């Protein structure tokens, strides 16, 4: 059956991949043959919704839809071996936003100097030299603000016209401490981060898989999980049920777009990236991860959602390009994107795929 499943997967993938870059059957790794990849996702109950009844509801809905739960458990905000804060697990999870707020030093950000000077009236090089450019997490410490207070300060700066968009998901704001201007980036992220790193908090995760023939990824997200706004979710979806039953589930407040109860991967590749981050999954020991490695990509760069070429005239987020694809289509699309990024080394092993992070 494993061999037949592999042939079905490859036949489906070949319909989308260029002939020169079609996927090969999973190789033997570590002495055993990997099974053909299934749809596989990382699902977690968000910190505001971690209660026993909510966890039970999510588990029952996943299993009721035919998904297999491969593992589940809690990842705490402050446990010695599973610290969401010190390991920056949440920052890696929301990397496209968080990288500008908590990870990348300001001196390494691609700040357009002419745009910065025109908007703020200062030279970017002078701000750096004076130490007045800070990550949002450092700006919170410097200004003595909590994440919620930084969110409020960021809102005031926006109202005063002191925030500029420098690129996709990349904002710079001027915050005042006395007569001194401090510049920081994507500080709106800090209140979101606080919800994951508050002492005593945690997420409850489920690593799941299922046959794409029984449930399409788009239906997994749209019908089983429900849309981002829980008020607009189908009544029988996970987010819809959490929204309607939040009081009996023991939540402190009604769910909203940010606190919508549960997260789930948007594609098999995003699921792989999330399992690598949160669970330290070895991609070589994952059926889909092994296929991605066989394409010869730089997984370290790829899992950070870089900007990629969609065609000769178009580019955008890697994760967006793969959203709602089932595993075979996702693998074939990855092969296409690899070929566009590096046509001469499309099947080479270990080739760096992209030069910039989003």
N, C-alpha and C positions, 0 to 999 in steps of 0.2 A: 504493500500500500504506500510505503514511503517513496518508493521509486516512481510509482504512478503519479503520486502527488507532485513530485519534482518535475515530471514531464509536463503535467498540466500547468504548473507555475511557469516553466520556461516557454511553453507554447503561448501562454497569455502575454508574457513579457516581450516575446519576439515580435508581437504585432505592433509594439510601440517603439522598440529600440532599433537604431540603425544596424544594418547587417553586420558591420564590423565591430559592434560593441554589444552584442547580445550577451545576456548573462549565462554563466556556466553553472552546471549542477554544483551544489554545495560540496566542497572538498572535505576530505577526511582530516580532521583536526584533533589532536590529542588522542589519536588511536581509535576514534569512533566516528561514524558517519552522521552528520547533522541531518535532522529531519527538514523537510521543506518548510519554509517560513509560512506562518499564519499571520493574520492581523494580530498585532500585539500592542497594547497601550498601557500607559501608566495613569492611574486614576487616584486622586486623593480627596478626602474630605478636608475642607479648608479649616484653619484654626477656629474661626468663629462658630463652626458647626460641629466640632468634635464632641459628640455626646453618644452614649451607647445606643439610644434609639435611632439616631441618624446613621451611625455606622451599620446597624442592622438593616435599615431601609436600603442603603446603597448596596450592601452585599446581596440582599434578596432580589433587588432589581437586576443586578448584573447576572446573577445565576439564573434568574427567571428568563432572561433574554438569551440564554444558551452560552454565555461566556464562561470559560474556565478560569478560576482564580488560581494563579500559580503561586502567589505568595501575598501576604498582607501583614501589616503591622503598623506600629507607631514610630514616628521620627520626632524626637523632642527638640525643643528650642534650646535646651541647656544641658542635655545629657553629655557625659564626658566623651563618649564615642560617636555621638550623633548630633552634634551641635549645629543647628540650622544657622546660627549667627556666626560662630567662629569659622566654620567651614564654608560660609557664604553659599550654602545650598540654594537659598531662595534667590540670591543674586545671580547665580548661574542659570536658574530656572527662568528668570525674567531678564535674561542677559541683554537683549537689544536695548532695553531701557536702563537696567541697573548698571551696565558697564560704564555708562557716562556718570552715574550717580555715586557709585561706591567702589568700583574696581579700577578703572583707568585713571592714572594721575593726570591732572589738567594739562601738564606740559606735553603729554602724549596724545592729547585730543587734537583732531583736525579742525581747529578753530580758524575760520577764514579771517585773517587779520584786518583786511580792509573793511569787511562787513562789521567786525567788532568795533573798530575805531569810529566808523560812521555812525553807528547806533549809540554807543556809550560815550564817545568822545575821549577815549583813552587808548593808548597803544597796548595791544595784547602783551607785547614783550615786557613792557613796564609793569603790568599787573602781575605777570609771572615772577619777575625779578623781586617785586615787593612782597611776594608770598600771599597775595590777596585773591588768588584763584584756588579754589578748594573743591574737593569732592563734596557731595551733599552730606555724606556721613561726617566728614571733618568740619564742614560748615555748621552742622548741628552742635558739635562739641565747642567750636569757637564762639558761637553765638549763644550757647547755653539753652538750646531748644530741643524739645522732644520731637519725634516724628510728626505728631499732630500739630505741634506749634510751628514747625517748619512748613507744614502744609498751609497753615494760616498765613505765615509770612510770605510764602510764595504767591498765595492768592492776592495779597495786598500789593506785591510787586507787579503782578499781572495787571491789577487795576490801575496802577500808577504808570503803566506803559514801560516798565523796566525789565521786560522779558522778551527775548527774541528767539525765533526758531532758526537754528543754524543748519538743519538738515533733517532727514527722516528720523523721528524719535529722538531729536537732539535739540535741547533748549538750554539757553543760558539766561540767568537772572541776576540782577544786582540787588543785594541786600545790604542795608546800612547798619553799622554798629557805631553809634555816635556819629562822627563826621567821616568815618572810614567806610568806603565801599568795598564789599566782599562779593566776588563773583562765583557762582556755583552753577551746577548743571543737573537738570532733571530732578530737582529737589522734591517734586510732587510724589516721587517714588517712596520717600521715607516713611510716610504714614502707612503705605501698603506694607512696607518691610516690617514696620513695628508689629503688625498683626501676626507675623510669622515668628518674630523673635522675642515676644513678650515672655518673661520668665514663667515657667509652668505650662506654656503652650505647646502644641504639637500638631502634626498632621497625621491622619490615618490613611495609609495607602493600600491600593490593590494593584498588583501586576496581573494583567488579564490577557487572554488570547482567545481567538475564535476563528471559525472558518468564514472566509469572505463570502462564500456562496450562500451562507445562511443569514448574514447581516452585513450590509454595505457600510463602509465607514461613515458615509454621509448620514445614514440613518442612526448609526451608533451615536453620533454627536447631536443630530437634529431632533431625533425622536426619543432615544433612550436617555441621553444626557439632558437635552433641552438647550435652547439658545442662551446667550450670555445674560440677557435680561430675564430673570426668573419670572417676572410678572407676565411675560409674553410666552412662557414655555408651555408646551402641551400639559394638560392637567395630570396625565399619567406618567410624565417624564420624571427623572430624578430631581432636577431643579424645580419642576412644577410642584412636585409633592412636598419638597422641603419648604417651598414658598407658602403653600397652603397649610402646612402642618407645623410651622416653625415653633409655635407655642407649646404644642404637645411633645415636640421633639426636644424641648429644653433649650432652645436658642434664646439668646438675650434680646434679640431684636429681629424685625422683619428683614429677610434677605433683600439685597439690591444688586445692581450690576457688578459692583466690586466684590461684595460678600454674598456670592450666589450659591454657597453651599459646597460645591464640588468642582474640581478641575478634571479634565481628561485630555489626553494628547490629541492633537489635531491631525496627525498622520502617523503611519508606522515609523517613519524616520524620526519624527518628534518624540514618539514613544521610546525609541532606542536612545535618543539623546537624554531623555528624562531618566531612564533607568540607569544609564551610565553615571548621571549626576547624583541622583538620590540613593541608588542602591549599589553603586560601584560595579555595575554589570560589566563583565569582560565581553566586548563585542565579538571576539573570536569564538566565544562559547554560546552565542546567540544565533539562531538560524538566519534571521534577517541581517544581523550585524556582520556575519561571515560573508554574506553576499555583497554588502556594501564595501567591506574590506577588499574583496576580490576585484572591485572596480578600480582600486588603486588610488583612493582619495585620502586626503588628510582629514581624518575624523576629528582631530582636535579643533581645526578651523571650521569644519563643516557643521559641527553640532552647536556652534555659536551663532547660527543663522546669518551668514554673510550675505552681502549683495552679490547676485550672480547674473550672468547673461542668460536671458530667456530666448533671445535671438540676436541677430546682428544689430538690431535697432532698439532692443528693449532689454531692460534689466530690472531686478527687484529682489525682494526677500526670498531666500531659499525655502524657508518654511512655508511661505505663502504659495510658492509654486507647487508644493506637494500636498496642500491642504485637502482633506477628505478623500484622498486616493487610497484604494485598497492595496494590499501588499505587492501584488504583481505589477500593477500600474505604477506604484510608487518606485519600485526598483527600476523599472524601465525608464521612468522619467529621470531618475538619478543618473542613469547611464547617458541619457541625452544631454543633461546639464554638464556632466563630466566631459563629454565630447566637445561641447561648445567652449568650455573653459580651457581645455588643453587637447585639441584634436590629435596632435602627434603622439601624445602619451596617454590616450584615453583608457587603455587597458594596462598601463604600467602600475607597478605596485609602489605605494608610498609617495606618490606624486603630490606635492602641495597643490591644492585646488585653487585657492583664492589668496590674494595678497592682502586684502583688507577685511577687517571685521565691521559688521554693521553697527 
